[in-house]
């Protein structure tokens, strides 16, 4: 008889599950369990773990909202020939993540998790969908925030270029991201 230990959900999976769970109704006679949003302590722990994984030394105290902004390194635009190949489908987008409907802390952690995993897998080009943010007169909080995040650590250690996606891939509501090449370790 084998002993099965349940797999713990990653932060990305929990955020996604909470989004799905909010759209459902409980069966008759069943109580709705409130899916809690990540607490400030959870987000601080996530930030600490991410910092530990990327090698930076950030204290576990401040949350994403309270943390002082790290020094930004301007992220370069993707070169025109590569952008054209991506737009026409001649160069594959090896991954995509949709940040629609997420709060800034949720989107930040999901994006970092996604890009870290893609970089570790040797992926070079991905699509990040933020939405245009045209509702309620907004100009798109995530649309403005994502390029700023990508210019700061730990994102800047993963990303080598960013550019607005072509109309075919979402236009002003999405970005092409080029990830840096993974350094091969000598085995």
C-alpha positions as CSV (number, residue, x, y, z in Angstrom):
1,X,0.0,0.0,0.0
2,X,1.5,3.3,-1.0
3,X,1.3,6.4,1.1
4,X,0.2,9.5,-0.9
5,X,1.0,12.9,0.4
6,X,-1.1,15.7,-1.1
7,X,0.8,18.1,-3.2
8,X,0.8,21.7,-1.9
9,X,-0.5,24.3,-4.3
10,X,1.9,27.0,-5.4
11,X,1.0,30.6,-4.9
12,X,0.2,30.9,-8.6
13,X,-2.2,27.9,-8.4
14,X,-3.9,29.3,-5.3
15,X,-4.5,32.6,-6.9
16,X,-5.9,30.9,-10.0
17,X,-8.1,28.6,-7.9
18,X,-9.5,31.5,-5.8
19,X,-10.4,33.3,-9.1
20,X,-12.3,30.3,-10.3
21,X,-13.9,29.5,-7.0
22,X,-15.4,33.1,-6.8
23,X,-17.4,32.4,-10.0
24,X,-19.1,29.2,-8.7
25,X,-22.2,28.6,-6.5
26,X,-22.2,25.9,-3.8
27,X,-24.4,22.8,-4.2
28,X,-27.7,22.8,-2.3
29,X,-27.1,22.0,1.3
30,X,-23.3,22.8,1.1
31,X,-21.7,25.8,2.8
32,X,-19.6,28.2,0.7
33,X,-16.1,28.3,2.1
34,X,-14.7,31.8,1.7
35,X,-11.4,31.7,-0.3
36,X,-9.2,34.1,1.5
37,X,-7.1,36.6,-0.3
38,X,-3.4,36.3,0.4
39,X,-2.6,38.1,3.6
40,X,0.2,40.7,4.0
41,X,2.2,38.1,5.8
42,X,1.7,35.6,3.0
43,X,2.8,38.2,0.4
44,X,5.8,39.1,2.6
45,X,6.7,35.5,2.8
46,X,6.3,35.1,-0.9
47,X,8.5,38.1,-1.5
48,X,11.1,36.7,0.9
49,X,11.1,33.3,-0.9
50,X,11.3,34.9,-4.3
51,X,14.2,37.1,-3.1
52,X,15.9,34.0,-1.7
53,X,15.5,32.1,-5.0
54,X,16.9,34.9,-7.0
55,X,19.8,35.5,-4.6
56,X,18.9,39.0,-3.5
57,X,18.9,39.9,0.1
58,X,15.6,41.6,0.9
59,X,14.1,41.6,4.4
60,X,10.8,39.7,4.9
61,X,9.1,42.6,6.7
62,X,7.6,45.0,4.0
63,X,4.8,43.9,1.7
64,X,4.8,44.8,-2.0
65,X,2.8,47.9,-1.3
66,X,5.1,49.2,1.4
67,X,8.4,48.1,-0.1
68,X,10.7,50.8,-1.3
69,X,11.1,50.7,-5.0
70,X,14.3,49.0,-6.1
71,X,16.5,50.8,-8.6
72,X,15.0,50.4,-12.0
73,X,17.2,49.2,-14.9
74,X,15.6,50.3,-18.2
75,X,14.4,47.3,-20.1
76,X,15.2,47.5,-23.8
77,X,12.6,47.1,-26.5
78,X,12.6,44.0,-28.6
79,X,14.3,44.5,-31.9
80,X,12.1,45.2,-35.0
81,X,12.9,42.0,-36.9
82,X,12.1,39.8,-33.9
83,X,8.9,41.8,-33.2
84,X,7.8,41.3,-36.8
85,X,8.4,37.5,-36.6
86,X,6.4,37.3,-33.4
87,X,3.6,39.4,-34.8
88,X,3.4,37.2,-37.9
89,X,3.7,33.9,-36.1
90,X,7.0,33.1,-37.6
91,X,8.6,33.0,-34.2
92,X,6.7,31.0,-31.6
93,X,5.4,32.5,-28.4
94,X,6.4,29.7,-26.0
95,X,4.1,30.8,-23.2
96,X,1.4,33.2,-22.2
97,X,0.0,34.5,-18.9
98,X,-3.3,36.4,-18.5
99,X,-3.4,38.9,-15.7
100,X,-6.9,40.1,-16.3
101,X,-8.9,40.7,-13.1
102,X,-6.0,40.2,-10.7
103,X,-5.0,42.7,-8.0
104,X,-1.6,44.2,-8.3
105,X,-0.1,41.9,-5.6
106,X,-1.7,38.9,-7.3
107,X,-0.5,39.9,-10.7
108,X,3.0,40.7,-9.5
109,X,3.5,37.2,-7.8
110,X,1.8,35.4,-10.8
111,X,4.0,37.2,-13.3
112,X,7.2,36.6,-11.3
113,X,6.4,32.9,-10.9
114,X,5.5,32.5,-14.6
115,X,8.6,34.3,-15.8
116,X,10.9,32.5,-13.4
117,X,9.6,29.1,-14.5
118,X,9.8,30.1,-18.2
119,X,13.4,31.3,-17.8
120,X,14.3,28.1,-15.9
121,X,12.8,26.1,-18.8
122,X,14.9,28.0,-21.4
123,X,11.9,29.8,-22.9
124,X,12.8,32.9,-24.9
125,X,9.5,34.6,-25.9
126,X,6.2,34.9,-24.0
127,X,3.0,36.9,-24.1
128,X,1.8,38.8,-21.1
129,X,-1.8,39.9,-21.3
130,X,-2.7,42.8,-19.1
131,X,-5.9,44.1,-20.7
132,X,-6.3,47.7,-21.8
133,X,-8.0,48.8,-18.7
134,X,-10.6,50.9,-20.5
135,X,-13.4,50.3,-17.9
136,X,-14.5,53.1,-15.6
137,X,-12.2,55.6,-17.4
138,X,-9.1,53.8,-16.3
139,X,-6.0,53.7,-18.4
140,X,-5.0,50.3,-17.2
141,X,-3.3,49.9,-13.8
142,X,-1.6,46.6,-14.8
143,X,-0.8,47.9,-18.3
144,X,1.2,50.7,-16.7
145,X,2.6,48.6,-13.8
146,X,4.0,45.6,-15.8
147,X,6.7,47.5,-17.7
148,X,7.8,49.2,-14.5
149,X,8.0,45.9,-12.7
150,X,10.0,44.3,-15.5
151,X,12.6,47.1,-15.1
152,X,13.2,46.3,-11.4
153,X,14.8,43.3,-9.7
154,X,14.1,40.4,-9.6
155,X,12.4,40.8,-13.0
156,X,15.3,42.6,-14.6
157,X,17.5,39.5,-14.0
158,X,15.1,37.5,-16.2
159,X,13.9,39.9,-18.9
160,X,16.0,41.3,-21.8
161,X,13.2,43.0,-23.8
162,X,9.6,44.1,-23.9
163,X,7.4,45.5,-26.6
164,X,3.6,46.0,-27.1
165,X,2.1,43.0,-28.8
166,X,0.7,43.2,-32.3
167,X,-3.1,43.6,-32.8
168,X,-3.3,39.8,-33.5
169,X,-2.0,39.1,-30.0
170,X,-3.9,41.7,-28.1
171,X,-2.4,45.0,-29.2
172,X,-2.3,47.6,-26.4
173,X,-3.6,45.1,-23.9
174,X,-0.6,42.7,-24.2
175,X,3.2,42.7,-24.2
176,X,5.8,40.5,-25.9
177,X,8.5,39.6,-23.4
178,X,12.0,38.3,-24.4
179,X,13.7,36.4,-21.6
180,X,17.4,36.3,-21.2
181,X,19.3,33.2,-22.2
182,X,19.7,30.8,-19.3
183,X,23.4,30.4,-18.3
184,X,24.4,26.8,-18.6
185,X,26.2,25.4,-15.6
186,X,29.1,23.1,-16.2
187,X,28.2,19.5,-15.3
